[in-house]
Amino acid sequence: MADVTMDKLISLSKRRGFVFQSSEIYGGLASAWDYGPLGVQLKKNIQNYWWKEMTQLHDNIVGIDAAIMMHPRVWEASGHVENFTDPLVDCKECKNRFRADQIDEALLKEKKCPECGGELTEPRNFNLMFQTHMGPLEDSGSVVYLRPETAQGIYVNFKNVWQTSRLKIPFGIAQVGKAFRNEITTKNFIFRTCEFEQMEMQFFINPTEDDKWFDHWMQKRMNYYHELGIRPSKLRFHEHGPGELAHYAKKAFDIEYEFPFGWKELEGIHNRTDFDLKRHNEYSGKEMIYLDDQTKEKYVPYIIETSAGLTRSVLMVLSDAYEDEVLGEGDERTVLHFHPQIAPIQVGVFPLVKKDGLAELAKDIEKDLREDFTTFYDQGGAIGRRYRRQDEIGTPYGITIDYDTKETGTVTLRFRDSMEQVRVHKDELTKRIKTEIANYKRGA
Ligand code: ATP
């Protein structure tokens, strides 16, 4: 199997409508991307899968959707105004800007630019939050930030949610939404962008149980990726050493994926202790104390955070799915092995030919399937080429309607990964495809 490269992913994404450069007709905006018809469906499918896994399947986890713009004091309390910075150096010659922690140490010591060899400035801390102004005045009193993480919207609503949903600790609050960071090194396509989406679940616990819950969520979150269909050999944990820990964290593990450019973080699992709630207690003057009505215990809960990138997950899923497969005799195909539960199109429907009523029959079958699956109807060109077009966008099942369908009511069901074909009665299709999705194993 040929290795997937970023060039291949970017080119396929553009060619087939997964991801486009933002404002492309104006030359593009660096590091901003738009999700096309297939990309948005893939992203939504991943989001829905996560949402179901993290809320619907639990009786003690609920969702919220908080505003992107929050009271500026939130970011003072959270420590972001003070600490959410990267050390940056500028080259006096070529004017390029770099993160000091990402430059070779020897070069940094010699203050030498990695691009042109020119002299570098001393490192300065640069805050990653985007600032804007709310209301008609552009003064310091009107400054607001675009949230750099979705988590704070959950923390400030901790009491609202706890009291209105009558949950008892341990319980969780989940949220999916946009976050913004003024990243300096935005490369690798949609891996690191200034505007991105996170899927976060904050789990509120009794502080004496933090290790137990941390381990629980570490395992759960790794299993989630396996169930999403990601190859286990491409996933691993990375523990943060003392120097790496964020200002709020007592313990942190990343789930990393082996991208075409190396092992990189996909999700962070953090023991944030009572840091955030205590700070909001202090800055807002509102008590953030939980009362256990059975034991009468009072405490500020600890929080175990699971924070995954949604847009980064799209890149991960694409990289993991991509294969240039050699089929023998000079024949090749590009295939995306998406798990059928997240494939943007689940079923392709093709009449063998347009005439003799086959197109009408195929359209009727497609219409029935739409209730349960995302479908795509294609009647153009040789059937082999139609299959390949669907392989390239990861459609796991293809259905061909031929002359036998008119006689016997059976159709051909083709499997993307194995390219095998079986005959199935059209009235059995929905049930059969549901069973196939439930039992899917990559390659079969
Ligand atoms: P990194 O070290 O890659 O900058 P981080 O440790 O700052 O990430 P967290 O603050 O833990 O990341 O954010 C949680 C998740 O949000 C990350 O695992 C990643 O999937 C996603 N994420 C963070 N920053 C970005 C970004 N600029 N673009 C896309 N996704 C991001």
Residues whose N, C-alpha, C, O or C-beta is under 5 A from the ligand:
A	BS01	ATP	R181 E183 I190 F191 R192 T193 C194 F196 Q198 E265 L266 E267 G268 S307 A308 G309 R312
